[in-house]
Amino acid sequence: MAVKLIMLIIFFGIMIGVGVMTRKHASSVNGFVLGGRNVGPWLTAFAYGTSYFSAVVFVGYAGQFGWKYGLASTWIGLGNAILGSLLAWVVLGRRTRIMTKHLQAATMPDFFGKRFSSNALRIAASAIVFVFLIPYTASLYNGLSRLFGMSFNIPYEVCVILMATLTGVYVILGGYMATAINDFIQGIIMIGGIIAVIAAVLNGQGGFIEAVKNLSVLESDVPITLGQQGAFASFFGPDPLNLLGVIVLTSLGTWGLPQMVHKFYTIKDEKAVKTGTIISTLFAVIISGGCYFLGGFGRLFDSPELYAADGTIIYDAIIPQMLSSLSDVLIGIVVILVLSASMSTLSSLVLTSSSTLTLDFIKGNLAKNLSEKKQLLIMRILIVFFIAISVVLALDPPTFIAQLMGISWGALAGAFLAPFLYGLFWKGTTRAGVWASFIVGVGITVANMFLHFIESSINAGAVAMVAGLIVVPVVSLLTPKMEKKQVEEIFTCYDEEVHVKRKVALPEKEGN
């Protein structure tokens, strides 16, 4: 216990220390929200990765999908790395940085408002961000509390309040730079932690080969497999179709999540984009691939503690059960690993929500003339407010982790992914097309919460995203276009000439 407490105290001290040291970067709105658009590749890549992967992935998703799909759940991690990280950086990174700088947009709702010249779109987008980030935040506390309860016998309420308070302190002190530097430190901890945990868990099962052998003799209880053996150690697992839905939501969904896309607003330069792409992808392979790979062995730890009174499996208890037999030092590492993942994501969520409400809803609407000093004050107050709401919700969560995250990701990515992507690349995107995506994305997710016409909230989110990608171009082709001169001016940012070294690009014409 002493070792684990010392590790926690050191960890918390470093997080708060970073917040104190970065206060000077948070003295302006641009610095507080965007880090002055001067953040390097390592900080940006780790901020992207640590915001992506949290206790929701390590405890909730890895446990649930590892149980359902066995080793095939590793595909989710690889999908996160290739589609959610590599392609996201390649497709969105550069264009997002260029156009948001040109429009002087600081948030995703601000982008929609300026790209499509609509204050109503800005307000609607900020409302969607605020409402649907709350359930996601609540899920972070829930996953973390189970590991704290296992390690320290600390009540759930204490875990929630402690994590919320510490995160709030360093975000309020240092803004984006505090979160970015802490994300880097937390990312290093996550990499070392996941490697150590996988090695320890497999060693406890007699090694990798023996663990796979034991997994291969289990019969599947998923009806589609007809009970054949080996499904949980197979290439595509017992239910490939639903596995694909999970990959789509957890990978493609990042393209439309405001707290993820926001990282591209802040990146420094071209070199940082290229380096960040590589770092972010490798980080995702290790963290996400490692989490789902570990979860794939969950059924080897089957025990009565994993079942509720009615006989249903408690997915959030699977990973803690796998880790319960580890040494105190390893359990301490695991707790700090998941704490790092959760606090980095939480800091990103509260900063996104507070800046969105301040800059896109209050400023210019509720308060016409708002000084920079007052904007910073309001953002800091809203960080406290947002954390307080999420804590209240987390103390009495309505459902388990993956459902909460599925609802949040489904609504946000379903509403924003398509119009953001088309807005960056296609001049023909219209306001009506954006509205249609907002309605379809939120509509499908919310309707499914009550009607359950799609069994899984995960699959409902995937359907919402795909629907948006279809709806936006169809509606845009059928509705009035934006003023051509205005659109052309917006897209001039991509045509501005820049001089680069010959090793970056060959000249078009060259003498003999």
N, C-alpha and C positions, 0 to 999 in steps of 0.2 A: 504493500500500500504506500509506503514511504517513497519508493522509487517512482511509482506512478504519479503521486502528488507532486514530487519535485519536477518531473517532466512537464506536467501541466502548468505549474507556476512559471517555469522558464518560458514555455510556449506563450502563455498569456502576456508575460512581461515584454517579450520581443514584439508582439502584435501592438501593444499599447505604445511601446517605444517608437515604433515606426510611425504611428499616428502623430506623436508629438514632433518628431523630426521633420515631417512633411507638411507642417502647418503653413509654411510660407508659400507652398504651391496652391493652397486653398483660399487665397486672399481675393480671388476674382472668380466670376462665374465660369469663365473659360478654363481657368486652372482647376476649379473644384469639380467640374463636370467632365472636362476633356483632357486634363493634364497638359493644357497648352498645345494640344495636337503635336506633341513632341516626344512621344513615348517610343522607346526603342523596341527591337524585335523580340528580345528575350522576355521583357516585361509584358509586352502585348500578347505574345504566344502563350505564356503561362497564365495570364489573366483570362484569355479565351478558354484555355483548357480547364482551369480550376473552376470557372463559372459554369462550364459544361457538366462537369462530373462532381457530384456531391454525395451526401448520405443517401439520397434518393437512388442513385445508381448502385452504390456499394452495398447498402442494406436492403433496399426495396426491390429494385429491378434485378440485380444480380441474384438475389434469393428467389424471387418469383419465377424469373425466366430460366434460371439454371434448373430449378425444380421441374418446370414444364418441358424444356427442350433438351436438357442434358448438356453435353459438350458442344452441341450445335449452337448454343446461346453465344458462343465465342464469335459467331458471325455478326452479332449485334455490335460487339466491340470493334470489329474490323470495319463494319459499315460506318460506325461513328468516326473512325479514323479517316477512311477514304472519302465518304460522302459528306459527313458532318464537319470534317476539319480540312482535309486537302482541297477538295473541290470548292468548299465554301470560301476558302482563302483565294483560290485561283480565280473563281468567277466573280466574287463580290468584293474582295479586299481592296484592290486598286480603284475600281470604279466608285465604291462607296466613299473612300477617302477623298477622291477628286470632286465628286458632285456635292457631297455634304459641305466641303470647304467652300466650294463655289456658291452654294446657297446660304452659307453661314448657318447651317442647321446643326443643332446640338443634340437632338434626340430623334427617335424615329417618327413620333407624331409631328415634330417640327419639319422633318423631311417631307411628309405627306402634305402638310399645310403649304410649304413653299414650292414644292415640285408641281403641285396641282392647283396652286393659288386658291386655296379653300381653307378658311378658318374653321369651318364646320367639320372638315375632315380631321383637322388637328385636334379639336376638342373631342370628337368621337374616338379617335385613336388613343388619346390620353386616358379616357374613361375605360377603354378596353384593357389598357396596360395595367391601370391601378386595380381593377376588379379581379383580373385573372392572374396577377402575380401573387396575390394573397394566398390562395390554396397551395401554390408551389412552395411558398415560404414556409407554410405550416408543415409541409411534408418533410422539410429539412430537419426541423426540431424533432419530429416523431422518430425518424431513423436514428438520430444521434442519441436520443434518450435511452433507447434499448441497450446500446453499448455501454453507456454510462451506468445504467442500472446493473448490468452484468459485472462491470469492473469495480464500481465503488459503492454499490447499494445506495446511490443517491436518488431521492425521489424525482420522478419525471418533471414535476413543476420547477424544481431547483435547476435542473439541467436546462430547461427552456429559458428561464429568466437569466441565468448566468451567460449562456451563449449569446442571447439577444443583447444584453447590456454591453458585453465586451466588444461585440461587432459594432454596435452603435457608437461606442466611444471613439474607435479609431477611424470610422468613416466620417463622423462629424468633425474630428480634428483635422484630418488630412485629405478628405475628398478622394478623387480618383487616384492620385499618386499613392496615397496610403494603401488603397485597395490593391493597386498594381504591384507595389513592392511586397506587400504581405502575400499576395497571390503567388509571387515568385518563390518566396520562402516556403509557403504551404505546398506548392507544387513539388519542390525538392523532397519534402517530407513524404508526400504521397507516393512518389516514385520509389524511394527507398522502402517505404512501408509495405507497398503492395507486393514487391519482390520478396521481401522477408516473410510475409504472411503466406504466400503461395507455397514457398519452399517448406515452411513449417507444417502447413496443413497436409501437403502431399507426403511429407516424411512420416507423419503420423498414420498415414494409410499404407505404409510400406513402400512408398515411392510412386512415381508417375505410372509406370507400367502396371503395377499391382492395383492402383486406384482405378485405372481404365478397365482392367479386367473385371473388377468387382462391379463396376458400373454396367458393363456389357451384359451381365447375367440377370439384371433386373427386368421384370416385365413392365411394359408401359400400361398405365391406367387411362391413357387418352384413347377414346373409342376409335378414332380414325386409324389407329395403328393395328387394331384387331388383336392387341395384346402380345405382339411378337417380341421376342427377346432382342436385346442389342440396340433398341431404338435410342436410348439415352447416350450411347457411345458412338452413334452413327454420324455421318457427314452432315445431313440436313435435319436430324432429329425426328421426333414423332409427329410433328405438326408444322410442316414447312410453310404453309400459307399464312398462318397466324404469325409465324416467326418473321416472315417478310413484312407484315404490317408493323411489327415492333421496330424493325430496322428502319423502315420509312419514317415513322414518327420520330424516333430518337436521333436519326441522322439528318434527314432533310429538314426536320423541324427547326434546327438551329439557324437555318437561313432566314427565318422569319421572327426569331425571338429578339426583342429589342435589347435585352441585356447582353446578348451575344454580338449582334451586329454593331452595337455601340463601340466595341473594341476596334473596329476598322476606322471609326471616325478619328481615333486618337493617334494612329500610327504615324511615325515620323517621316519616312521617305521610302523610295523604291527599294533600296537595299533592305530596309526593315521588313517590307512586305515579303520579299523573296526568302529571307532568312526565317522570318516568322512562320511562313508556310511549312517549311521543313520541321521546325521545332514543334509547332502545334500538332502536326501529323504524328511525329514520333511519340509525343506525350500521350496522344489519344490511344495509340497502339498499346503502350505500356499500361496506362491506367484503365481505360475502358476494356481493352482486350483482356487484361489481367483480372479485372473484376468479374466479368462474365465467364471467363475460363474457370475461375475459382468457384463461382456459383454453380457451374455445371456439375460439380461433384456433390452438390447439396444432398442428394438422396442417399448418399452413403452415411449420412449423419441422422437418419430418420429416428425419431424418438417420440414418446408420448407428449413431451413438452411442446412439440410443434403443432399440436392440434387443439382447437377450441372445444368447448363442451358439446357442441353439436356435431363434432367430428370433422369440421372443415380445417384445412391447413392454414396456419398463420404464417404467411409468406415472410413477414418482417422479422420473424424469429429464427429463420433458417441460418442466416450468416452468423448472428450471435451464437447460435448453438454450435456451429462449426468452429468458432474461435474460443469457446469456453474452456477448452482443455489446454490452451497454450500457456506458456510461462508468463509470469507477471510482467516481465520486461516486454515481451512481444504484445501482450494485451495493452500495455501502456502505449506502445508504438501504434497499435491499431486504433486506439481511442484518439490519439493525436492525428493520425492519418485521416480519420473520418471527421474529426473536429476541423482540421484544415480544409477538407473538401467542402464541408457545410458552411463554415464561416466565410470562405471566399465566395461561394455562390450567394449567400445571404447578403454580403456587402454589395455585390453587384446588383442584386434585386432591389435593395432599399435605395441605393443611389439612383438607379434607373427610374424607380417610381417617384421619388421625391423631386428629381429634376424635371421629369415629365409634367407632373402636376403644377410645379412652379412656373416653368417656362412656357408650357403649352396651354395651360388652363387658367391659372390665376393671372399671370402677366398678360396684359392687353385685353383681358375679358372682365375679370372681377376687379382688377386694379390697373387702370390705364397707364399711370406713371409710376413705375416701380424702380427705385434706384438699385444699383448693383448690390449695395450693402444689404438692402431689405430682401433682395432675391436670395442672397446667401443665408440670411437669417431664416427665411421661410423654408428653404430647402432643408436646413438643419432641424427645424421644428417638425417638418413632415417626415424626416427620417425616424424621429422618435415616435410619431403618430403611426407610421406604417409598421414599425416593429411591434408597437403595442397591439395593434389589430391582429397581426399575424400570431402573436403570443396567445391572445385570447382564443383565437381559432385553434391553435395547436394544443391548448389545454383540454379541448374537447373535440378532437378530430372526428369528422363525420364518416370517414372511410379509410381504407389502408393506403399506404404510400403511393403505389403505382397508379391507383385511380386518381388521387389528387393531382399528381404530376401529369397524367394523361389528359385530364380536363383542362389544366392550365396550358400545357403545350399545344393541345388541340385547338383551343380557342385563339390563342395568340398567333401561332404559326398558320392556322387556317385563315385567319383574317389578314395577316400582314405579309406572308411570304410572297404570294403572287403579285400584289401591287407594288411591293418594294422591288422585286426582281425585274418586272416589266418596266417599272418607272426608271430604273437605271439604264435599261438597254433599248427600250422601244418608245419612240416619239409619239406613237399612236395611242398610247394608254390614256384613257379619259377618266374624268372624275366619277362618272357613273360606274365605270369598271371597278374603281377602287371601292365605292360604296357597296357594290354587288359582292365583292370579296369579303368585306367586313360583315355583311349580313349573312352570307353563306357560311363563313368560318365560325362565327359565334352561334349562328342559328343551329347548325348541325350538332355542335358540341353541347349546347344547352338543351336542345330538344332531346338528345340522346340520354342526358342525365335523368330525364323524367319518363321518357317513353321506352328507352332501352331497345330501340329497333336494331341497333348494332350491339352485340353482346359485350364487347370490350371497349372501354373508353380509349384504349390505345388505338384500336382499329378505327374508331370514330374520328380520332384526330388525324390519322393518315388519310381517311376519306375526305375530311374537310380541306386538307392541303391540296390534294389532287383536284378536288372540285374547284378550288380557287384558281388553280393554274388553267383550268378550262374556261371558267366563267369570265375572268378578266378580259382575255382577248375577244371572246364572243360579244360581250356587252360593249366593249370599246369600239368594235367594228360597227355596231348598230346605233351608237349614240353620238351626239355632237362632239366634234374634236375641239381641243383647246386652241387658242389663238396661235397660229403658226409662228409668228414673229417671236412670241413669248417662249415657245418650246425650243425654237432654234437657238435663242439666247442661252437657255439653260444648258443645252447640249454643246455649246461652244467650249465648255470647260475641257472636253475630251480632245478638241482639235488644237489646243494651244501647243505651239512648238517648244520642245525642250532639247537641249544639247546633251548628248551622252558620249561616253568614251567608245572607241571603236570596238572594244571587246564586248560591249553590251549590244550594239546593233551595227551591222554593215551599212556603209553608205549606199544610196540608190544609184548614184553615178560616180564612176571613178576612172581616172585616166589610165593609160597603159602602164 
